[in-house]
Amino acid sequence: MRFLPTNYLTMANDTTNRGDAETVLQYHKRLIDQYGAGTTRAQGWRSFDGQRARFDMLCQIADLSGHSVLDAGCGHADLFPFLTKRFSSLIYYGCEQLPDLLNVAIQRYRRASEITLLPGDFLADTMPTTDFVLASGSLTYRHSDARFIYKAIATLFASCRIGLGFNLLSGGVGAGNLLQTYDPEEIGDFCRSLTKTVTLRTGYWPDDFTLFLYK
């Protein structure tokens, strides 16, 4: 495992807000206190089955064997073993700005050679360019900038060589929740303004949808 220290990355750019980041940090600290460090619930997933269903869908973006992948907002880097069991010779980069989550990944995968972990903002200009970028759950938080989701999608798509895959919520979120829901068709229309090759997937998990964008 390689770990690139914080000074490798620039701090948040104009697509992020430090106040929003602090809100997310405190949210996960409460989950860790409630469910324990290293648990699925500490990352905000309601169940392991929901996490796995989303991972299964993201794996359908392409044959990732022999490719590099950035896991944007990797949490505990649970996607790493999921991908390496399915694809050979995969090079994995995981980026996470919440130390309490990233430290779990560092301890779990410190002996794995195919993984590089980076602390900081996955929208930073200094993120490595990879063949594919995957984001599972990391774009679902409410943000003070109403255009954040569009800026984030455009930034992540620009940073990949082949394709971007991400999931968002379409429902199931109560009032006052930190998470944000989106209209799949509206997000899909925006993605089609970036590229003609867009695939929308629904029906694999309640109130969830995935989009694949290709160069």
Secondary structure by P-SEA (a helix, b strand, c coil): cccccccccccccccccaaaaaaaaaaaaaaaaacccccccccccccaaaaaaaaaaaaaccccccbbbbbcccccccaaaaaaacccbbbbbbbbccaaaaaaaaaaccccccbbbbcccccccccccccbbbbcccccccccccaaaaaaaaaaaaacccccccccccccccccccbbbbcaaaaaaaaaaaccbbbbbccccccbbbbbbcc
